[in-house]
Amino acid sequence: MTRVRIAGNGCLVLVLGLGLGLGSLPRCGAQEKAQTAPSKASMPWMNTSLDADTRADMMVKQMTIDEKIQLVHGSGWGVLRPGAVVPPGDIGGAGFVPGIPRLGLPDINLADSAVGIRGAARDSRYATLLPSVIGMASSWDPEAAHLYGSVIGRELRDEGFNMSIGGGVDLIREPRNGRNFEYASEDPVLAGNMVGQLAMGVQSNQVMGDIKHYVMNDQETGRNTLSAVISDKVMQETDLLAFQIAIKMAKPAGVMCSYNRINGVYACENKYTLTDVLKDEWGFKGFVLSDWSGTHSTVQAAMAGLDMQQPGDRYFGAPLKQAVLDGKVPQARLDDMVHRIVRSMIANGVVDNPPVPRVVDPFQGRRDARHIEEESLVLLKNEGGILPLSGSVKSIAIIGGHADEGVLSGGGSAQVDAPGGLPGGSKWGTAVYFPSSPMRYMKEQAADATVSFDAGTDVAQAAKAAAGAQVAVVFVTQWMSEGMDRPTLSLPGDQDKLVEAVAKANPNTVVVLETGGPVSMPWSGQVKGIMEAWFPGIGGGEAIANVLFGKVNPSGKLPVTFAAKDSDLPFEHVTGLTAETGNNGMDGNAAHGKEAKDFTVDYSKQGMLVGYKWFQVKDETPLFPFGFGLSYTSFAYSGLKVAPDATSASFEVKNTGEKAGDEITEVYATLPSASGEPFRKLVGFKRVSVAAGASDPVTVAIDPLYLKVFSTEKNGWEMLPGSYKIEVGGSSAALPLKEDVRVTK
Ligand code: BGC
């Protein structure tokens, strides 16, 4: 099938085929530009034996002020807003910055790609939907995180994009935050390390990577105006630490500043976070780009450290040029912005080795997505060893969650188009199921069983369907999206009632959750099996079946605490979210126009106690603790030895069961009492594969930074002398090995 479309540049573009893998043809604007580029010999900055900074300096020296200004802002909303101009060379991502052909500098085509590339179907292109980032983090596997990013980088490149917009590493402070599926963890060490690997994976494809949303964008309600109240010390040791780890590890081209304010000042004009911390303290050499419409000023934003406005030019177009001419923004600052952008393009290979569009390999993408999901599934309950299900099971009643058709994905700018989805792409605010049916793959593995499906919409009818079967597997879902938070931890609709009724009707009930984050489970005592699949991605149906039937031994562990109820959380309600105010007015049931604005979210109440640290200090037992997850085998820990300076922990892990399995080993430290931080925190982890009956030695390195505290007086990190308690085990709440080490200065 052939569609004909008029591109924004007036060129005719033929878009061939629907569905899988057909690349769109290059637009004529891009071709015209390529023809005007001079030869490399006349451009000494194209000498690849010089370093990126030298080459960038040489190039910046050649630029006129107008060319410099052109590089520090996007060209408008493009394909994101119907009717907006799509300039020549823009290949349909969320952002576009035209290059300078006379200097051999290519355009920057940025695509949203938090969990896969957004909007690909618009041009009849295919993109792999990966499991959600929170799922990837549940693998605690740096290799899986790297693979995750490299799938994104590979496909971006195949589609002609040279910059990814993704890499969400905001801490999951608010378990009802609609974007938790784009983020990794409540713990900065886990989040930073996993998302750092992800961004490295993206950049390993010579595509520029990005880390976002910097910083304190920890809820969606009121995100455009809310002010996060937090001390520098607490922010450094919590949310900023996650960014620091990821940014130092990956050296991403871009860091996207967020919509919210921090202590009253917008994140995109906040000198403390952008310049003092990111650029000066951490030595970030890339560029800061604003979230879309997150720029609020010209001089203040430029002087605070913002390097690129997106998506338009309201502040960083003509007004910035005027501010430079008037001396309000020094020429050197504009040159620094441009240098950062150009050096990032050179350092990541997008100048010397630009992407060459070709067909995406959907099959490889699906295999990679399935592998990551298989490591990400978290088995939370397995009473009486109900799982794995035997291949000789006689009858299974599958209930709910559209499990006969596919798996749920998250919404907003992280939405990937389903294969064969509608031309024009998925609609913002609509739940999309991907064609990876858990039921189909479960049927394959239980070839002789009678498998029935009930949609779960009528509780009594579902209970009836469950009653007649040997096993009931209920799929429950919690759709989440940018632009909304869930008002409570409860599963939406009647799903709690559904599980209770099914469990009453069938003693062998297993629940599979497809959720964006933690949910409450008032029925957890009534079912035999519980498995968290998150938003499982395009390989999800198969991965779920593989774990349910034991082809794959589950190994994921929770990167977030599951509280039993909202009143156990530091904030019983999402700040600013009431029946009256709604979220951002984007969730359909909000009272539009009445959104809460300009309010503060006072994190000083919670201080350092994010996630499991809160539960520890309050001595409350969550429903499922951070770092918890079961296997079809069991592991025993012994023989802890901690290095005298506490920079490593060595121990043995024995697989005491009858199946080979992967164990995620976790190392926690409690700092000396002088720190005033009376809780254990994660300082290292390692995922190991152990054969049945075998015993393996494990050494986990501990980065000294994770043992330090941030001193406000010294404006830096310091290691306090004293006794450090190091604990090791398989969950934050089960740490059989302990040793105290005395560290002197
Ligand atoms: C989101 C960003 C996204 C941008 C561009 C914003 O609404 O917060 O995460 O990258 O849009 O689509």
Boltz pocket constraint, residues with backbone or C-beta under 6 A from the ligand:
constraints:
  - pocket:
      binder: B
      contacts: [[A, 94], [A, 112], [A, 165], [A, 212], [A, 291], [A, 292], [A, 413], [A, 482]]
      max_distance: 6.0
